[in-house]
Amino acid sequence: MRSIGSAVLLALASAILCFGAPAEAAGVLTVGNPFAPVSMDPALSGNGRAGTFLMPAYEPLLRTRPDGSFEPALAESWSVSPDNKVVTFTLREDAKFSDGEPVTAAAAKKSIEYWIGKKGPFSTNLATLASIDVVDDHTFKITLSSGNPSVLSLFDAYWLSGDLISPKAIDAGANLGAQTYGAGPYMLDAASTIASKSYVYVPNPYYYDKSKIYWDKVVIGVFEDQNSAIQAMKTGQLKVLVSDPLTGHANEANLPANIHIVSDPVQWLGLFLSDRDGVVNPALKDIRVRQALNFGIDRALVTKALFGKLGDPTDQLQGRGFVGHDDTIEAKYPYDPAKAKALLQEAGYGNGLELKVAYVHNTLSNVFFQAMAGQYRKIGVTLKGVELQNLGAIAPGAAQKQFDSLITNTNSGVPYLAKFQVLDPKGSYNNYNSVDPKLTQLIDDASALPADKSEDAWKAVYAYVADIAWFVPVSATHVVYFVTSDVDVPKPGASVVIDLVRMKPAQ
């Protein structure tokens, strides 16, 4: 970790650039985020923490509460057919987009079709879409070619396809990457926004419920260096910091009385062995090499050192408390450097192996890369870092064959949807479009079951993923928010991330 002295200077410079003088008005919500947005277009945006920038401006069809239940947003009601193939949404009649256009069933149809047509990182979520039918002005029906037991979750604030966009903006070819045309409580003030640095939002004059516009202004600043972000919190530049468990663990013991941590264990962090077919690195096609990399990491040591109580060592993709988590998988890869070396020797790499490992430039990824590199040196594996400037650089980097592996963190959650990011051949984190026929069949079998009867089937999926060693999961980690005492925020829970529109001034 860098010294706190140099971080203070960085913090002051970053604070002035992003925010100017400290905000005096209680009506300004200032938020720090470790990522710049991939895009402000819901069809092309990242989700999770990277989707924070969409939350003020784009109202989804529904929201997922921390307890996993759904609450109305643009849709006031919905129904799902018994076979999970048809979902009918009834929209509220008083909602308007920030350009004044009414939110109608026809507008919803156009927005969702646009979202799919852009072929963004999560468009595969709706690959089974058969039709969108307008029933009346405020009712529309979505039909899938195969059942999806988690179809409602697709349209919440996390998975983005329900973030409706004004039809007028779509038809006009508006610059959705730099401006917002949603129906949320706020809209982006493009004139005051500095791309990749500071994003300013002002109230949407057409928002249907003025009582839920809690702030006069929302400002989201980009803080790749979390040491700088912590200093910005302490000097009053930020009210909320979207952070990580590394920063949480390093700072939780010395926070001022007016700052506390809000967190829940909903993520996992590790090494994605992306090139499973050996396109860039032939070694990774050999399952013995991938398994050696799993035996060669001391998960307990790394997790405790970096994250303390904000992480637990793990061998699997699904977190405890989520469907498909299986405690027996945790015994799959005990730390055994001798076995790791033997497997590498057997595979023909006893004299050494190099991996080109990409990671996005931020505090968590930088430190985690160093920890992994130190571990792997002990078994004769060298990690060559490929530092990417933002999440949007991952896909182009993979297309250009710049790396064979990727360090990142992703979220646990509804397994039918989580598969789309990491396991689906077209998933946003399946950068080399890996396919395993047995895995495909196991996923299809689990996906065909009702959600309340699918636990064992998803356990079989995650156990097989551990067997074929497509990943080196290291830590099941908390999503972490630093919050000042003048803001009330809910726990993340099943929402995975905290929607900014739920952050209120403390009473």
C-alpha positions in Angstrom: 0.0 0.0 0.0 1.3 3.5 -0.8 2.1 5.8 2.1 -0.7 8.0 3.3 1.4 11.1 2.8 1.5 10.8 -1.0 -2.1 9.8 -1.0 -3.1 13.1 0.7 -1.6 15.1 -2.2 -3.3 12.9 -4.7 -6.6 13.3 -2.9 -6.4 17.1 -2.8 -5.6 17.3 -6.5 -8.3 14.8 -7.4 -10.9 16.5 -5.1 -10.3 19.9 -6.7 -10.5 18.4 -10.2 -13.7 16.5 -9.6 -15.6 18.7 -7.2 -14.1 22.1 -6.8 -14.4 23.5 -3.3 -16.1 21.2 -0.7 -19.9 21.2 -1.1 -21.6 23.2 1.7 -25.2 22.3 0.7 -26.7 19.3 2.4 -28.6 18.8 -0.8 -25.6 17.6 -2.8 -24.8 13.9 -2.7 -21.2 13.4 -3.6 -20.2 9.8 -4.5 -16.8 8.3 -5.3 -16.4 5.3 -7.6 -13.3 3.3 -8.5 -14.3 3.0 -12.2 -15.1 5.3 -14.9 -18.3 4.2 -16.8 -17.8 1.9 -19.7 -20.6 3.9 -21.4 -23.6 6.0 -20.3 -25.7 3.9 -22.7 -27.6 1.2 -20.8 -27.1 -1.1 -23.8 -23.3 -0.8 -23.5 -22.7 -0.1 -19.9 -21.0 -2.3 -17.3 -23.2 -3.3 -14.3 -22.5 -3.7 -10.6 -20.3 -0.9 -9.3 -19.5 0.0 -12.9 -23.3 0.6 -13.5 -23.5 3.2 -10.7 -23.4 6.0 -13.2 -26.7 4.9 -14.7 -28.7 4.6 -11.5 -29.7 8.3 -11.0 -30.9 8.8 -14.5 -32.4 5.4 -15.6 -35.4 4.0 -13.9 -35.7 0.3 -14.3 -39.0 -1.6 -14.7 -38.6 -3.0 -11.2 -36.1 -3.0 -8.4 -34.7 -5.9 -6.3 -34.9 -5.3 -2.6 -32.1 -6.4 -0.3 -34.2 -9.3 0.9 -34.6 -10.5 -2.8 -38.2 -9.5 -3.3 -39.2 -7.1 -6.1 -40.7 -3.6 -5.8 -42.4 -1.5 -8.5 -40.5 1.1 -10.5 -41.7 2.0 -14.0 -43.8 -1.1 -13.9 -46.5 -0.9 -11.3 -47.4 -4.6 -11.7 -46.4 -7.7 -13.6 -47.3 -11.4 -14.1 -45.2 -14.4 -15.1 -46.6 -17.5 -16.9 -46.3 -20.8 -15.1 -43.7 -22.0 -17.7 -41.6 -18.8 -17.2 -41.7 -18.0 -20.9 -44.1 -15.0 -20.8 -43.9 -11.9 -18.6 -46.5 -9.1 -18.8 -45.7 -5.7 -17.5 -48.2 -2.9 -16.7 -46.5 0.5 -16.6 -47.4 3.3 -14.4 -49.3 6.0 -16.3 -47.7 9.1 -14.9 -44.0 8.4 -15.8 -42.1 10.5 -18.3 -38.6 10.5 -19.7 -36.3 13.5 -19.0 -37.0 14.9 -22.4 -40.7 15.0 -21.6 -41.7 11.9 -23.7 -44.3 9.7 -21.9 -43.3 6.2 -20.8 -45.5 3.9 -22.8 -45.6 0.2 -23.8 -44.4 1.2 -27.3 -41.5 3.1 -25.8 -40.6 0.1 -23.6 -40.7 -2.2 -26.7 -38.4 0.2 -28.6 -36.0 0.5 -25.7 -35.6 -3.2 -25.1 -35.2 -3.9 -28.8 -32.6 -1.2 -29.0 -30.8 -2.7 -25.9 -30.7 -6.1 -27.5 -29.7 -4.8 -31.0 -26.6 -3.0 -29.7 -25.2 -6.4 -28.8 -23.6 -5.1 -25.6 -22.0 -7.1 -22.8 -25.3 -8.4 -21.4 -27.4 -8.7 -24.6 -27.0 -12.5 -24.4 -29.3 -12.4 -21.3 -32.2 -12.0 -23.7 -30.9 -14.3 -26.5 -34.1 -16.3 -26.1 -36.4 -13.4 -26.7 -39.1 -14.4 -29.2 -41.3 -11.3 -29.2 -42.3 -8.1 -27.5 -46.0 -7.3 -28.0 -47.8 -4.1 -27.1 -51.1 -5.0 -25.4 -52.3 -1.4 -24.8 -50.8 2.0 -24.1 -49.3 0.9 -20.8 -49.1 -2.9 -21.0 -46.7 -5.0 -23.0 -45.8 -8.7 -23.1 -42.4 -10.3 -23.4 -42.3 -13.9 -24.8 -39.2 -16.1 -24.6 -38.5 -19.2 -26.6 -37.5 -21.1 -23.5 -38.4 -20.7 -19.8 -36.3 -18.4 -17.6 -37.1 -18.9 -13.9 -35.3 -15.5 -13.2 -36.9 -13.5 -16.0 -38.0 -10.6 -13.7 -34.4 -10.0 -12.5 -33.4 -9.2 -16.0 -35.3 -5.9 -15.8 -34.0 -4.6 -12.5 -31.4 -1.9 -11.9 -28.5 -4.5 -11.9 -29.1 -6.3 -15.2 -30.0 -3.1 -17.2 -32.4 -4.3 -19.9 -35.2 -2.7 -17.9 -33.5 0.7 -17.9 -35.9 2.3 -20.4 -34.6 4.9 -22.9 -36.7 7.6 -24.5 -37.9 6.6 -27.9 -37.3 10.1 -29.2 -33.6 9.9 -28.3 -33.3 6.5 -29.9 -35.0 7.6 -33.1 -32.9 10.8 -33.3 -29.6 8.8 -32.8 -28.8 10.8 -29.7 -25.4 10.4 -28.1 -26.4 7.9 -25.4 -22.8 7.3 -24.5 -22.4 10.8 -23.2 -25.9 12.0 -22.2 -28.9 10.4 -20.5 -32.5 10.0 -21.7 -34.0 8.0 -18.9 -37.1 8.2 -16.7 -35.2 8.3 -13.4 -35.3 11.0 -10.7 -32.2 12.7 -12.2 -30.6 13.4 -15.5 -26.9 14.0 -16.5 -25.8 17.6 -16.7 -23.5 17.1 -19.6 -22.2 20.6 -19.6 -20.9 20.2 -16.0 -19.6 16.7 -16.5 -15.9 15.9 -17.1 -15.7 12.5 -18.9 -13.9 9.9 -16.9 -13.5 12.3 -13.9 -16.8 13.8 -12.6 -20.4 13.2 -13.5 -23.0 15.7 -12.4 -26.8 15.0 -12.2 -29.7 17.4 -11.7 -33.3 16.6 -11.0 -35.5 15.3 -13.8 -38.3 17.9 -14.0 -40.7 15.2 -15.3 -40.0 12.5 -12.6 -43.3 11.0 -11.5 -42.6 11.2 -7.7 -40.9 14.4 -6.6 -40.8 13.2 -3.0 -38.2 10.7 -4.1 -35.8 13.3 -5.4 -33.8 13.6 -2.2 -30.9 15.7 -3.5 -30.5 19.0 -5.3 -27.6 17.5 -7.2 -25.7 14.2 -7.4 -22.0 14.2 -8.3 -20.1 10.9 -9.0 -16.4 11.2 -9.1 -13.9 8.6 -10.4 -11.2 7.6 -7.9 -9.1 4.8 -9.3 -6.7 5.3 -6.3 -8.8 4.4 -3.3 -6.2 6.0 -0.9 -7.1 9.3 -2.5 -10.8 8.5 -2.2 -10.5 7.8 1.5 -8.8 11.2 2.0 -11.6 12.8 0.0 -14.1 11.2 2.4 -12.1 12.5 5.5 -11.9 16.0 4.1 -15.6 16.3 3.3 -15.3 15.9 -0.5 -17.4 12.7 -0.5 -20.5 11.6 1.3 -20.4 8.1 -0.1 -17.5 6.0 -1.5 -18.2 2.9 -3.6 -15.1 0.9 -2.6 -13.7 -2.5 -2.2 -12.7 -5.0 0.7 -9.0 -4.2 0.4 -9.6 -0.5 1.2 -12.3 -1.4 3.8 -9.9 -3.7 5.7 -7.0 -1.2 5.5 -9.1 1.7 6.9 -11.9 0.3 9.1 -9.9 0.6 12.3 -9.0 4.3 11.9 -12.1 5.9 10.4 -13.4 9.2 11.9 -16.6 9.0 14.0 -18.7 10.3 11.2 -17.7 7.6 8.6 -18.8 4.0 8.7 -18.7 0.9 6.4 -21.8 -0.7 4.9 -21.1 -4.1 3.3 -22.4 -7.5 2.4 -20.6 -10.7 1.1 -21.9 -10.8 -2.5 -18.7 -10.9 -4.7 -15.8 -13.2 -5.5 -12.3 -12.2 -6.7 -9.8 -14.3 -8.5 -8.0 -15.2 -11.8 -10.0 -16.0 -14.9 -8.0 -18.4 -17.0 -9.6 -17.0 -20.1 -7.6 -18.8 -22.9 -8.9 -22.3 -22.2 -8.4 -23.4 -25.8 -4.8 -22.3 -25.9 -5.2 -19.6 -28.6 -2.6 -17.2 -27.0 -1.1 -19.5 -24.4 -1.1 -23.3 -25.3 -0.4 -24.2 -21.7 -3.9 -23.1 -20.5 -5.5 -25.7 -22.8 -4.1 -28.4 -20.5 -6.4 -29.0 -17.5 -3.4 -30.0 -15.4 -1.9 -26.5 -15.8 -5.2 -24.9 -14.8 -5.5 -27.2 -11.8 -1.9 -26.6 -10.8 -2.7 -22.9 -10.7 -5.5 -23.6 -8.3 -3.3 -25.7 -6.0 -0.6 -23.1 -6.1 -2.4 -20.3 -4.3 -2.7 -20.0 -0.6 -6.3 -18.6 -0.5 -6.5 -18.3 3.3 -3.2 -16.3 3.6 -4.0 -13.9 0.7 -7.6 -13.4 1.8 -6.7 -12.7 5.5 -3.8 -10.4 4.6 -5.8 -8.3 2.1 -9.3 -8.4 3.3 -9.5 -9.4 6.9 -13.1 -10.0 8.0 -14.3 -8.6 4.7 -13.4 -11.7 2.8 -13.3 -15.5 3.1 -11.1 -17.9 1.1 -13.1 -19.8 -1.6 -12.7 -22.4 -4.3 -16.0 -21.7 -6.1 -17.9 -19.0 -8.0 -21.1 -18.9 -6.0 -21.1 -17.2 -2.6 -22.5 -18.6 0.6 -26.2 -17.9 0.9 -26.8 -18.0 -2.8 -28.4 -20.8 -4.8 -25.7 -23.3 -5.9 -23.1 -22.6 -3.2 -21.8 -25.9 -1.9 -19.5 -26.2 1.1 -18.0 -29.5 -0.3 -16.4 -27.6 -3.2 -14.2 -25.6 -0.7 -12.1 -28.8 -0.2 -11.4 -29.1 -3.9 -8.0 -27.2 -4.0 -6.2 -27.1 -0.7 -2.9 -25.2 -0.9 -0.4 -27.7 -2.1 2.6 -26.1 -3.9 4.3 -29.5 -4.3 1.3 -30.9 -6.1 1.1 -27.8 -8.2 4.8 -28.2 -9.3 4.2 -31.9 -10.0 1.2 -31.1 -12.3 3.2 -28.5 -14.2 6.1 -30.9 -14.6 3.7 -33.6 -15.9 2.2 -31.2 -18.4 5.6 -30.2 -19.7 6.1 -26.9 -17.9 8.4 -27.9 -15.1 11.0 -25.3 -16.2 8.6 -22.4 -15.9 5.4 -20.9 -17.2 4.4 -17.3 -18.0 0.9 -15.9 -18.0 -0.1 -12.6 -19.5 -2.6 -11.3 -16.9 -4.8 -8.3 -17.6 -6.4 -6.2 -14.9 -8.1 -2.8 -14.7 -6.0 -0.1 -13.2 -7.3 0.5 -9.6 -6.1 0.0 -6.1 -7.7 -3.4 -5.6 -6.5 -5.0 -8.8 -3.0 -3.6 -8.5 -2.5 -5.0 -5.0 -4.2 -8.3 -5.8 -2.0 -8.8 -8.9 1.1 -8.3 -6.8 -0.1 -10.8 -4.2 -0.9 -13.4 -6.9 2.5 -12.9 -8.6 4.3 -13.5 -5.3 2.3 -16.7 -4.7 2.9 -18.1 -8.1 6.7 -17.4 -8.1 6.9 -20.2 -5.6 5.7 -22.8 -8.1 7.7 -21.4 -11.1 4.9 -19.4 -12.7 5.6 -15.8 -13.7 2.7 -13.3 -14.1 3.3 -10.6 -16.7 0.9 -7.7 -16.0 -1.2 -6.1 -18.8 -2.7 -3.0 -17.2 -6.0 -1.8 -18.7 -7.3 1.7 -18.1 -10.9 0.8 -17.6 -13.4 -2.0 -17.8 -14.3 -1.1 -21.4 -10.7 -2.1 -22.5 -11.2 -5.7 -21.5 -13.1 -6.8 -24.6 -10.9 -5.0 -27.1 -7.8 -6.4 -25.3 -9.2 -9.9 -25.6 -10.0 -9.3 -29.3 -6.4 -8.2 -29.9 -5.1 -11.3 -27.9 -3.3 -9.0 -25.4 -3.8 -11.4 -22.5 -4.5 -15.0 -21.7 -5.9 -14.5 -18.1 -7.8 -11.8 -16.3 -7.9 -10.6 -12.7 -11.2 -9.1 -11.8 -14.1 -9.5 -9.4 -17.7 -10.4 -10.2 -20.8 -10.9 -8.2 -22.7 -13.9 -6.8 -26.4 -13.9 -7.3 -29.2 -15.5 -9.2 -27.3 -18.4 -11.0 -29.4 -18.4 -14.1 -28.3 -14.8 -14.7 -24.8 -14.9 -13.3 -24.0 -17.6 -15.8 -24.3 -15.1 -18.6 -21.2 -13.1 -17.4 -18.7 -15.9 -16.8 -20.0 -19.2 -18.2 -22.1 -18.5 -21.3 -20.0 -18.7 -24.6 -20.9 -15.1 -25.3 -20.6 -13.9 -21.8 -19.0 -10.6 -21.0 -16.2 -12.3 -19.0 -15.9 -15.3 -21.3 -13.5 -13.4 -23.4 -12.4 -16.3 -25.6 -15.9 -17.8 -26.0 -15.0 -21.1 -24.2 -17.4 -24.0 -24.6 -17.6 -27.2 -22.7 -20.4 -29.6 -23.8 -20.9 -31.2 -20.4 -21.0 -27.8 -18.7 -23.5 -26.6 -21.3 -25.7 -29.6 -20.6 -25.5 -29.1 -16.9 -26.5 -25.4 -17.2 -29.4 -26.3 -19.5 -30.6 -28.9 -17.0 -30.4 -26.5 -14.1 -32.0 -23.6 -16.1 -35.0 -25.8 -17.0 -36.0 -26.3 -13.4 -38.2 -24.0 -11.3 -36.1 -21.7 -9.2 -37.2 -23.3 -5.9 -36.2 -26.8 -7.2 -32.9 -26.0 -8.8 -30.5 -26.0 -5.9 -28.9 -29.4 -6.5 -28.7 -28.9 -10.2 -26.8 -25.6 -9.8 -24.5 -27.2 -7.3 -23.6 -29.7 -10.0 -22.8 -26.8 -12.4 -20.5 -25.1 -9.9 -18.8 -28.4 -8.9 -18.0 -29.1 -12.5 -16.7 -25.6 -13.1 -14.3 -26.3 -10.2 -13.3 -29.6 -11.7 -12.4 -28.2 -15.1 -10.6 -25.2 -13.5 -11.6 -22.4 -15.8 -11.0 -20.1 -12.9 -8.9 -19.6 -9.8 -11.4 -18.2 -7.3 -9.5 -16.8 -4.3 -11.7 -14.8 -2.1 -15.4 -14.5 -1.5 -15.5 -10.8 -0.7 -17.8 -8.0 0.5 -19.1 -5.2 -1.6 -18.0 -2.2 0.5 -19.3 1.3 0.8 -17.9 4.1 3.1 -20.8 6.3 4.2 -20.8 9.5 6.2 -23.3 10.0 9.0 -25.4 12.5 7.1 -26.5 9.9 4.6 -28.9 6.9 5.1 -28.2 3.9 2.8 -29.8 0.4 2.8 -27.7 -2.8 3.0 -26.8 -4.2 -0.5 -28.1 -7.8 0.2 -29.7 -9.4 -2.8 -29.5 -6.1 -4.7 -25.8 -6.8 -4.9 -25.0 -3.1 -5.2 -26.8 -0.1 -3.6 -29.0 1.9 -5.9 -28.0 5.6 -5.5 -31.7 6.6 -5.7 -32.2 4.8 -2.3 -29.6 7.0 -0.6 -31.3 9.6 1.5 -30.2 12.5 3.7 -30.0 11.3 7.3 -32.9 12.5 9.5 
